[in-house]
Amino acid sequence: MNYSIPSSLQEIAALRQSPTTTETVARAMAGVVRVARQQGRTLDELVAEVLLEDAVLDDQQRSWLCEMIKNIWHRVPLVGE
């Protein structure tokens, strides 16, 4: 299936109303990457933010998430592409 990628923080937040599925999580991650790129942020900046200590993810989970973000970064087109 072809799912739309959110292009704003509001669209990403709206995904909270959707059931938690693999597709919803993938769309949210792609949306985060797209918004970060629109804001002129770099991949390194986004990865650094993901690596910050938090109470939700352990080190292994953060590392896995960073790898997913890197993969998505190189696959998600900018808006209009």
DSSP file (Angstrom, degrees, kcal/mol; ACC not computed):
  #  RESIDUE AA STRUCTURE BP1 BP2  ACC     N-H-->O    O-->H-N    N-H-->O    O-->H-N    TCO  KAPPA ALPHA  PHI   PSI    X-CA   Y-CA   Z-CA
    1    1 A M              0   0    0      0, 0.0     2,-0.7     0, 0.0     0, 0.0   0.000 360.0 360.0 360.0 157.3    0.0    0.0    0.0
    2    2 A N        -     0   0    0      2,-0.0     2,-0.3     0, 0.0     0, 0.0  -0.921 360.0-172.4-111.2 109.1    1.0    3.6   -0.5
    3    3 A Y        -     0   0    0     -2,-0.7     2,-0.2    20,-0.0    21,-0.0  -0.783  25.4-114.1-102.5 144.4    0.6    5.7    2.6
    4    4 A S        -     0   0    0     -2,-0.3    -1,-0.0     1,-0.1    -2,-0.0  -0.480  24.9-130.2 -75.4 147.3    1.1    9.4    2.8
    5    5 A I        -     0   0    0     -2,-0.2    23,-0.1    25,-0.1    22,-0.1  -0.849  27.1-112.7 -97.5 127.9    4.0   10.8    4.7
    6    6 A P        -     0   0    0      0, 0.0    28,-0.2     0, 0.0    29,-0.2  -0.285  24.8-167.3 -58.9 144.4    3.1   13.6    7.2
    7    7 A S        +     0   0    0     27,-0.1     2,-0.3    28,-0.1    72,-0.1   0.279  65.6  39.6-117.2   7.3    4.6   17.0    6.2
    8    8 A S  S  > S-     0   0    0      1,-0.1     4,-2.0     0, 0.0     5,-0.1  -0.976  81.9-111.0-150.6 162.6    4.0   18.9    9.5
    9    9 A L  H  > S+     0   0    0     -2,-0.3     4,-2.7     1,-0.2     5,-0.2   0.855 118.6  56.5 -62.7 -34.0    4.1   18.4   13.2
   10   10 A Q  H  > S+     0   0    0      2,-0.2     4,-2.0     1,-0.2    -1,-0.2   0.903 106.4  48.6 -64.2 -41.7    0.3   18.6   13.3
   11   11 A E  H  > S+     0   0    0      2,-0.2     4,-0.7     1,-0.2    -1,-0.2   0.878 111.9  49.7 -66.5 -37.1    0.0   15.8   10.8
   12   12 A I  H >< S+     0   0    0     -4,-2.0     3,-1.1     1,-0.2     4,-0.3   0.940 110.9  49.2 -65.4 -46.4    2.4   13.7   12.8
   13   13 A A  H >< S+     0   0    0     -4,-2.7     3,-1.7     1,-0.3     4,-0.2   0.849 103.1  62.1 -61.1 -34.3    0.4   14.4   16.0
   14   14 A A  H >< S+     0   0    0     -4,-2.0     3,-1.8     1,-0.3    -1,-0.3   0.750  87.0  73.3 -65.0 -22.8   -2.8   13.5   14.2
   15   15 A L  G X< S+     0   0    0     -3,-1.1     3,-1.7    -4,-0.7    -1,-0.3   0.707  77.9  77.4 -64.6 -17.7   -1.4    9.9   13.8
   16   16 A R  G <  S+     0   0    0     -3,-1.7    -1,-0.3    -4,-0.3    -2,-0.2   0.759  87.7  59.0 -61.5 -22.9   -2.1    9.4   17.5
   17   17 A Q  G <  S+     0   0    0     -3,-1.8    -1,-0.3    -4,-0.2    -2,-0.2   0.610  93.8  84.4 -80.9 -12.3   -5.7    9.0   16.6
   18   18 A S  S <  S-     0   0    0     -3,-1.7     2,-0.0    -4,-0.2    -3,-0.0  -0.540  94.6 -93.1 -87.9 155.2   -4.8    6.1   14.3
   19   19 A P        -     0   0    0      0, 0.0     2,-1.1     0, 0.0     5,-0.2  -0.363  46.8-103.5 -61.1 147.3   -4.4    2.5   15.5
   20   20 A T        +     0   0    0      4,-0.1     2,-0.3    -4,-0.1    -4,-0.0  -0.647  63.9 148.4 -79.2 103.3   -0.8    1.6   16.4
   21   21 A T     >  -     0   0    0     -2,-1.1     4,-2.3     1,-0.1     5,-0.2  -0.801  63.7-101.7-126.6 169.3    0.3   -0.4   13.4
   22   22 A T  H  > S+     0   0    0     -2,-0.3     4,-2.5     1,-0.2     5,-0.2   0.899 123.9  51.7 -57.1 -41.0    3.6   -0.9   11.7
   23   23 A E  H  > S+     0   0    0      2,-0.2     4,-2.6     1,-0.2    -1,-0.2   0.894 108.5  49.9 -65.8 -40.6    2.4    1.4    8.9
   24   24 A T  H  > S+     0   0    0      2,-0.2     4,-2.4     1,-0.2    -1,-0.2   0.916 112.4  47.2 -65.4 -42.3    1.4    4.1   11.4
   25   25 A V  H  X S+     0   0    0     -4,-2.3     4,-2.6     2,-0.2    -2,-0.2   0.920 112.7  49.5 -64.4 -43.5    4.8    4.0   13.1
   26   26 A A  H  X S+     0   0    0     -4,-2.5     4,-2.6    -5,-0.2    -2,-0.2   0.907 111.2  49.4 -62.7 -41.6    6.6    4.0    9.8
   27   27 A R  H  X S+     0   0    0     -4,-2.6     4,-2.4     2,-0.2    -1,-0.2   0.912 111.2  49.8 -63.5 -42.0    4.6    7.0    8.7
   28   28 A A  H  X S+     0   0    0     -4,-2.4     4,-2.3     2,-0.2    -2,-0.2   0.927 112.2  47.1 -63.0 -44.9    5.3    8.9   11.9
   29   29 A M  H  X S+     0   0    0     -4,-2.6     4,-2.2     1,-0.2    -2,-0.2   0.923 113.0  48.4 -63.3 -44.2    9.1    8.2   11.6
   30   30 A A  H  X S+     0   0    0     -4,-2.6     4,-2.7     1,-0.2    -1,-0.2   0.880 110.6  52.7 -63.6 -36.6    9.1    9.3    8.0
   31   31 A G  H  X S+     0   0    0     -4,-2.4     4,-2.8     2,-0.2     5,-0.2   0.901 106.8  51.5 -64.4 -41.5    7.2   12.4    9.0
   32   32 A V  H  X S+     0   0    0     -4,-2.3     4,-2.4     2,-0.2    -2,-0.2   0.920 112.3  46.8 -61.0 -43.6    9.7   13.2   11.7
   33   33 A V  H  X S+     0   0    0     -4,-2.2     4,-2.4     2,-0.2    -2,-0.2   0.937 112.9  49.1 -63.3 -46.5   12.5   12.9    9.1
   34   34 A R  H  X S+     0   0    0     -4,-2.7     4,-2.4     1,-0.2    -2,-0.2   0.927 112.9  46.5 -60.9 -46.0   10.6   15.0    6.6
   35   35 A V  H  X S+     0   0    0     -4,-2.8     4,-1.9     2,-0.2    -1,-0.2   0.911 111.0  52.6 -64.5 -42.3    9.9   17.8    9.1
   36   36 A A  H  <>S+     0   0    0     -4,-2.4     5,-2.5    -5,-0.2    -1,-0.2   0.919 111.1  47.0 -59.7 -43.0   13.5   17.8   10.3
   37   37 A R  H ><5S+     0   0    0     -4,-2.4     3,-1.5     1,-0.2    -1,-0.2   0.895 109.3  53.7 -65.8 -39.8   14.7   18.2    6.8
   38   38 A Q  H 3<5S+     0   0    0     -4,-2.4    -1,-0.2     1,-0.3    -2,-0.2   0.843 106.4  53.9 -62.1 -32.5   12.2   20.9    6.1
   39   39 A Q  T 3<5S-     0   0    0     -4,-1.9    -1,-0.3    -5,-0.2    -2,-0.2   0.467 120.3-111.4 -81.1  -1.4   13.6   22.7    9.2
   40   40 A G  T < 5 +     0   0    0     -3,-1.5    -3,-0.2     1,-0.3    -2,-0.1   0.627  67.0 149.1  81.9  13.5   17.1   22.5    7.8
   41   41 A R      < -     0   0    0     -5,-2.5    -1,-0.3    -6,-0.2     2,-0.2  -0.447  41.3-126.4 -78.3 155.3   18.3   20.1   10.4
   42   42 A T     >  -     0   0    0     -2,-0.1     4,-2.1     1,-0.1     5,-0.2  -0.551  20.1-112.3 -96.9 164.7   20.9   17.5    9.5
   43   43 A L  H  > S+     0   0    0      1,-0.2     4,-2.8     2,-0.2     5,-0.2   0.908 119.2  54.9 -59.6 -42.6   20.8   13.8   10.0
   44   44 A D  H  > S+     0   0    0      1,-0.2     4,-2.3     2,-0.2    -1,-0.2   0.881 107.1  50.1 -60.5 -38.5   23.5   14.1   12.7
   45   45 A E  H  > S+     0   0    0      2,-0.2     4,-1.8     1,-0.2    -1,-0.2   0.913 112.2  47.0 -65.8 -42.3   21.4   16.6   14.6
   46   46 A L  H  X S+     0   0    0     -4,-2.1     4,-2.0     2,-0.2    -2,-0.2   0.919 112.9  48.6 -66.7 -43.3   18.3   14.3   14.4
   47   47 A V  H  X S+     0   0    0     -4,-2.8     4,-2.2     1,-0.2    -2,-0.2   0.906 108.7  54.1 -63.0 -41.4   20.3   11.2   15.5
   48   48 A A  H  X S+     0   0    0     -4,-2.3     4,-0.6    -5,-0.2    -1,-0.2   0.895 108.0  50.3 -60.0 -39.5   21.9   13.2   18.4
   49   49 A E  H >< S+     0   0    0     -4,-1.8     3,-0.9     1,-0.2    -1,-0.2   0.910 109.9  49.6 -65.0 -41.7   18.4   14.1   19.6
   50   50 A V  H 3< S+     0   0    0     -4,-2.0    -1,-0.2     1,-0.2    -2,-0.2   0.855 107.6  55.8 -64.7 -34.6   17.3   10.4   19.4
   51   51 A L  H 3< S+     0   0    0     -4,-2.2    -1,-0.2    -5,-0.2    -2,-0.2   0.602  80.8 116.6 -76.8 -10.3   20.3    9.4   21.4
   52   52 A L  S << S-     0   0    0     -3,-0.9     2,-0.1    -4,-0.6    -3,-0.0  -0.257  79.1 -96.2 -58.3 145.2   19.6   11.7   24.3
   53   53 A E        +     0   0    0      2,-0.1     2,-0.3     3,-0.0    -1,-0.1  -0.371  56.3 158.9 -61.8 136.5   18.9    9.9   27.5
   54   54 A D        -     0   0    0      3,-0.4    -1,-0.0    -3,-0.1     0, 0.0  -0.940  49.6-116.6-149.8 172.7   15.2    9.4   28.3
   55   55 A A  S    S+     0   0    0     -2,-0.3     3,-0.1     1,-0.1    -2,-0.1   0.426 103.6  62.0 -93.0   0.9   13.1    7.1   30.4
   56   56 A V  S    S+     0   0    0      1,-0.2     2,-0.3     2,-0.0    -1,-0.1   0.884 101.1  39.8 -95.2 -44.5   11.3    5.4   27.6
   57   57 A L        -     0   0    0      4,-0.0    -3,-0.4     2,-0.0    -1,-0.2  -0.821  68.7-139.0-111.7 145.5   14.1    3.7   25.6
   58   58 A D     >  -     0   0    0     -2,-0.3     4,-2.6    -5,-0.1     5,-0.2  -0.420  41.1 -92.7 -88.7 176.5   17.1    1.8   26.7
   59   59 A D  H  > S+     0   0    0      1,-0.2     4,-2.4     2,-0.2     5,-0.2   0.888 125.5  50.2 -58.5 -42.6   20.5    2.2   24.9
   60   60 A Q  H  > S+     0   0    0      1,-0.2     4,-2.3     2,-0.2    -1,-0.2   0.907 111.6  48.0 -64.8 -41.7   19.9   -0.8   22.6
   61   61 A Q  H  > S+     0   0    0      2,-0.2     4,-2.7     1,-0.2    -2,-0.2   0.902 111.6  50.1 -66.1 -40.9   16.5    0.5   21.5
   62   62 A R  H  X S+     0   0    0     -4,-2.6     4,-2.4     2,-0.2    -2,-0.2   0.908 110.4  50.5 -63.4 -40.5   17.8    4.0   20.9
   63   63 A S  H  X S+     0   0    0     -4,-2.4     4,-1.9    -5,-0.2    -2,-0.2   0.924 111.5  47.5 -62.5 -44.5   20.6    2.6   18.8
   64   64 A W  H  X S+     0   0    0     -4,-2.3     4,-2.1     1,-0.2    -2,-0.2   0.920 111.5  51.1 -61.9 -44.0   18.1    0.6   16.7
   65   65 A L  H  X S+     0   0    0     -4,-2.7     4,-2.6     1,-0.2    -2,-0.2   0.892 107.4  53.5 -62.1 -39.7   15.9    3.7   16.3
   66   66 A C  H  X S+     0   0    0     -4,-2.4     4,-2.5     1,-0.2    -1,-0.2   0.903 107.7  50.6 -61.7 -41.1   18.9    5.7   15.1
   67   67 A E  H  X S+     0   0    0     -4,-1.9     4,-2.1     1,-0.2    -1,-0.2   0.899 110.8  49.1 -64.1 -39.4   19.6    3.1   12.5
   68   68 A M  H  X S+     0   0    0     -4,-2.1     4,-2.8     2,-0.2    -2,-0.2   0.914 110.3  50.9 -64.7 -42.4   16.0    3.2   11.3
   69   69 A I  H  X S+     0   0    0     -4,-2.6     4,-2.8     2,-0.2    -2,-0.2   0.918 109.9  50.3 -61.4 -43.7   16.1    7.0   11.2
   70   70 A K  H  X S+     0   0    0     -4,-2.5     4,-1.3     2,-0.2    -1,-0.2   0.916 111.7  48.2 -61.0 -43.2   19.3    6.9    9.1
   71   71 A N  H  < S+     0   0    0     -4,-2.1     4,-0.4     1,-0.2     3,-0.3   0.934 114.0  45.5 -63.0 -46.7   17.7    4.4    6.7
   72   72 A I  H >X S+     0   0    0     -4,-2.8     4,-2.6     1,-0.2     3,-1.6   0.890 104.3  63.7 -64.2 -39.5   14.5    6.5    6.4
   73   73 A W  H 3< S+     0   0    0     -4,-2.8    -1,-0.2     1,-0.3    -2,-0.2   0.872 106.1  44.3 -52.2 -40.9   16.5    9.7    5.9
   74   74 A H  T 3< S+     0   0    0     -4,-1.3    -1,-0.3    -3,-0.3    -2,-0.2   0.534 119.0  42.8 -85.2  -5.8   18.0    8.4    2.7
   75   75 A R  T <4 S+     0   0    0     -3,-1.6    -2,-0.2    -4,-0.4    -1,-0.2   0.686  90.4  87.8-110.2 -25.7   14.7    7.1    1.4
   76   76 A V     <  -     0   0    0     -4,-2.6     2,-0.1    -5,-0.1    -1,-0.0  -0.652  69.7-139.2 -84.5 123.0   12.1    9.8    2.2
   77   77 A P        -     0   0    0      0, 0.0     3,-0.1     0, 0.0     2,-0.1  -0.426  22.8-107.1 -74.3 153.8   11.8   12.4   -0.5
   78   78 A L    >   -     0   0    0      1,-0.1     3,-2.3    -2,-0.1     2,-0.1  -0.375  53.9 -76.3 -69.4 159.8   11.4   16.1    0.4
   79   79 A V  T 3  S+     0   0    0      1,-0.3    -1,-0.1   -45,-0.2   -72,-0.0  -0.376 123.4  24.7 -58.4 132.2    8.0   17.6   -0.1
   80   80 A G  T 3         0   0    0     -3,-0.1    -1,-0.3    -2,-0.1    -2,-0.1   0.334 360.0 360.0  94.5  -7.3    7.5   18.2   -3.8
   81   81 A E    <         0   0    0     -3,-2.3    -2,-0.1     0, 0.0    -3,-0.1   0.477 360.0 360.0 -87.6 360.0   10.0   15.6   -4.9
